[in-house]
Amino acid sequence: MAPYIPQNYLPNLKKYKYQAIDKSLISRYVLASYWNQLVRIFPLWMAANMVTLLGALHVIAAMVLNQIYAADLREECPSWVYFAYAACVWIYGSFDAVDGKQARRTGTASPLGELFDHGCDSLVVSLIMLLYASVCQLGETWWTVALVFFALTNFYMSTMEEYHTHVLFLGYFSGPVEGILCFTLAALASGVWGPGFWATDLVQLLPAPLAAQLPSLTLAHSVVVGMGVALVPTVYASFKNIARARREQQRSVGAAFADAVPFTASISSVVVWLWESPEIRTQHLVLFLGFVGFAFSYIVGRVIVAHVTGAPFPKLNRMHIPIFLGTANALAPRLGLTKIFAGPNEVVLIWICLFYTGAQYAHFALEVIDTICSYLDINCLTI
């Protein structure tokens, strides 16, 4: 098996310099002082990556609660569960915001820090969206699929943009800040008023003549629609920034844009799979999106590794195999072929995909961490 970081790209790790632009007004005028105070609670002997890991574990804990009380993303939970969701995701967002500060405080900033941070973020982004679906009682529906895929698309485009521009750009509204804040407020709202609050029909709040001309849209559905609408200018801005950077580098803009094709093909394939197998979408969606989440984290992780090492942009990889094979299996009847994994066996296939992608991601993460730590002579979770 070829190494995740070829030897000839390792020297670039020592040249790498993290650059970011954050235009968030909430970050600058509201949360900056809170973060500056928060980072002081961490002792100087604690590694920044440990802060990142502890934050991510809170999201996993919230997801465990979700599977106990609302595995179908529609059941009503006790109020304290929603408050726990809010606390866990807020802690995750707070720790994610200060891990870089902790690295600078301890003089341990490194390319591994960015990789570890983004790696954890890519793992939990789909979990947070599933929690959001539970908070709003969206259930195992296309609304939840859209919510997760909008978030994954935004994350991938941000990562692709950073690869080509060498700058992590966070706009006036970004997932790590405003997204976390919105989730926290949404979970608190469900804890106070109950999740039925999200079933409010926004159209009925409009004047009757206007309401009669519009389709029904609940508050929960408006969240998804809002994310979809906001995604359009976000993706446009990413492509615009990539195009500007490539022109300045005197390199092909089209070749850079083509880097979005494998991700688009993957998302499209997953949508086709769910369309052809409605029982998976309506009965096993959380399991299915768990495997998709691991695959996405691996795909994004390879891009981040390429970014910090100056390697070529990664195209198709072994994580696309279960996605494309599963889609081919789902499409088989339309092509006059026998569906190998049909009925209950398709659930078995998803479990196989989950274990495959989880094991592959774990191997990738551990191998890359070991390679970088050995080359830079640093530790990952200790100082």
N, C-alpha and C positions, 0 to 999 in steps of 0.2 A: 504493500500500500504506500502510495506517495505521501511524503510528509505534508502536513497542513501549511508549514512555513518552510519552503526550500532554503537550503543553507545560504545561497547567494543573496537572499533578501533579509537575512538576519541583521546585517550591519545597519540597515535603515532604521531599526528600532532605536538606535542611539541618536539618530538625527531627527526623530519625530518630535514635533511640538504641537501640542493641543491648542486649537483656536476656536473660539465660539463668539457668537453675537446673539445677545438676548434683548429683544425689544419689548419684552413684557413690562407694562406699566405696574402691574401688581407685584412683579418681582422687585422692581426698582423702588417703589414708594410704599409698599405694604409689607412684603415678606422679608426684605433684605435684612432689616434689624433683627427680626425673629430668627432667621438663619444664623446670623452672626452670634447671637446669644446661645442658640441651640448647640452649635458645634463645640462650645466650651464644656458641655457635659461629658464629652468623650475624652478619656485620658490620653495623654500623648503616647502611651505605649500601645494604643489600639490602632491597628492598621485600617486605612480608609476602606479597603475591600471588605473588611469585616463589618463596617458600618453599612456598606451596600448590601451585603448578604443578610444582615439582621433586618433591614428594611424589607427586602424581598420576602423573607420568611413570614412577615406579617400578612402579606397578601395571600400566601399559601394557607396560612391559618384561617383567614377569612373564607377561602374557598372550601376548606374542610367543613367549616360551619355551614356553608351553603349546601353542601352535599348531604349534610345531616338533616337540615330543616327545609330545604327547598330544592331538591335535586332536579326537579323538572323546570326550575326557574319561574314557576308560577304560584306555588303555594305561599300562603301568608306566614311569615315568621313572627316569633315573639318580638316585641319592640326592641329588646336589648340586643337582638341579633343585628338589626339594622344599625344600631349605635356602634356595635362592634365592627361592622363593615366600615363605617365612617372612620373610626379610630385607627383601624389597621391600615387602610389605604392612605389616610393622612400621615401616619407615621412613616409608611413607605415613601411617600412623596417628600417628606421632610428630610429623611435620611438620605434620599437620592440627591437632594439639593445641597447637602453639606458634606458629602463624601469627598468631593474635590477640595473643599476647604480643609478637611481633615488631612488630606494628602499633603497640602501645602504647609499646614501647621507642623507636620511631622517630617517634612522634607523627603517624602517618599513618592512624589508624583512620578508616574511612569506610563508608557503605552499600555501596560497591563491594566492599569486603573481604568482607562477608557474602555478597553475591551471587556473587562469584568462588569463595569457599570452598564454598558449598553447590552451586554449579554443577559444580565438579570432583567433589564427593562424589557427586552424582547420576549423573555419568557413570561413575564407577568402581565404584559399588555392585554393579551387575550383573556386572561383570568379576570382582570379588572372589568373588561367589557361584559363578561358573563355575570359578574356580580352586579353590574349596572342593569343587565337584563332582569336579574332576579329582583332587584330593588323596584324596578318599574313593572314587574310581573309580565314581561314580554313572552315568557315561555319558550318552548322549543319551536320557534317559528322563523320565517324568513326575516322578520324584523331583527331578531337576535343575530342571525347570520350577517345581515347588512351591518349591524353595529360593530361586530368583530372585524369584518373585512374592511370597513372604512378605517378603523384604527390601524390595522396591519398595513394597509396601503399608505397611510400617512407616515407610519414609522419607516417603511421601506424607502419611500421617496426621500425622507429626511436623511437616511443613511446613504443612499445613492448620491444625493446632493453633496453630502460631506466628503464622499470619496473623490468626486470630481473637482470640487471647489476648495477642499482642504479646510473648510470652515463649517462648524456645526451652527446652523442658523435656526433660532427660535423666534417666531414672529410675535405679534401682539397677543395672539391667542395660541397657546401651545399645550400639548398634552401634559408635560411634566409639571406645569404650573396651573393654568386655568382649568385644564382637564381634571386634575386631581381635586381642585377646589369645587368644581361642579359636581363631581361624584360625591364628595363628602357632604355637600349641601343636599343632594338628592337622597342619600341614605338617611340623613338626619330627618328630612321631610317624611320619609316612610316610617321612621321610628316614632315621630310625633303624631302624624295624622293617619298612619296606616298606608300600605301600598295602593289601596283603592283610590287614593288621591290622584294617582297617575292615570286613572281611567276617565278623568274629567275631559269632556269633549270641548276642545277650544273653539270649534266652529259655533257651538251653541251660545258662546259668550258674545258673539258678534250680533249686530242688528239683524232681526228676523229676515228681511228681504235679501240681505247679503248671505246669511247663513244657509238659506234655501238653495243657493246657487253653488255651494261648495260641498265637497265630500266630507264625511266625518273624519276628524283627526284628533285623537286623544293626546293628552299631554305626554304620555310615554312615547307615542309614535312621533310626536314633534321633535323629541330629542334625536331620534334616528334621522329624520328628515333634515334637521338642522346640521347634524354631522355630515350628511351627504352633500348638502349645499356648501358648507364651509370647506369641504375637501377640494372642491373644484378650483378655487383661487389658490389654495395651498399647493396643489400639484402643479398648477400653472407657474407659480412663483419658483418652485423647485426646478422645473425645466428651463425657465428663464435664466435663473442663476447658473445652471449648468452650461447653458449655451454661451453666456457671457464669459465664464471661466475658460471654456474650451477655445473660444476665439482668442482670448488673451494668451493662451498657451499654444496657439496656432495648431490646434489639433481638430480632428473631425467632430463636428457637433452630432451628426447622424449616428456615428459609432457609439457615442455616449448615450444618446436617446435609446439606442437598441438594447442597452443594458436593462431596460425596464421590461423587455419582452419575456424573459423566462418567468419573472414574477407574475406578469399578467397572464401568461399561459397557465401557471399553477393555480391562481385564483379562479380563472375561468373553468379549469378542469374540475376543481372542487365544487363549484356551483353546478356544473353539469352532473356530477356524481350525486349531489343532494337532490337535484331535480328528478333524476331517473330512479332514485331510491327514497321516496317520500317517507317510508317507515323509519329510515335512519334519521332524517331531519326531525320527525315528530316524536321519536321515542329514545334516540341515542345521540342527540346533538352534542351534549357536553362531552361525551366520550370521543365523538368524531372531531370536535374542535380541539380536544386535548392533543390528538395526534397531529392535527394541522398546526397547532401552536409550537410543538417541538420542531416540526419541519421548517416552519417560518424562522424560528430562533436560530437554527443551524444555517439557513440560507443567509440571514442577516449577519450572523457571526462571521461567515466566510468573507463577506464584504468588509466588515470592520477590520478583520485580520489583514486583508489586502490593503486597506487604507493605511494602517499604521506601519506596514512593512514596504509600501510602495510597489506591491505586486500587481499584476494585471487583474482587472475586474473579473470575479468568478462568474461563470455562466451556469450551465446545467451541472448538477451534481447528484450524488446518490440519494439525496432526500427527495428528488423529483420522482424517483422510481415508484414508491408506493402510491403517490398521488396519481400518476399517469396510468399505472396498472389497475388501480381501483376504479378509475374513471372508465377504462376500457372494459372492465368487468361489468360495470353498470350499464354501459352502452351496448353490450353484446346482443341482447334480444332485438334491438333496433337494426342490427346488422345481420339478423337471421342466424345468429350463433347462440350457443348455450351459455347461460350465465353460470360460471363455475362456482362462484360464491353467491348463492341465492337464499332469500329468507333469513333464518337464524344464522346460517353460515356467513352471511355478509357481516353480521356483528362480530363473528370470530375473526373475519378479515380485518376489521377495524382494530380489534385488540392486537392482532399481529402487527399492524401498522403502528400502533401506539408503542408497543415494546421495541419495535425496530427503530423508530425515530427517537425514542427516549434513550435507548442504548447508544445509538449513533451520536446523538448530541452530547451525551456524557463522555464518550470517547474523545470527541472533538474538543470539548471544553478542557478536560484533564490533560490531553496531549499538548494543546496550545499553551496552557498555563505552565506546564512543566518545561516546555521548550523556551518560553520567554523568561521564566524564572532562572533557568540554568544559564541562559546566554547573558542576562543582565545581572546575574548573581544577586537576586532579590528573593524575598518570600512573598507569598500571595496573601495570606491571612494573618501574618504576624510581622513584627518589625524586628 
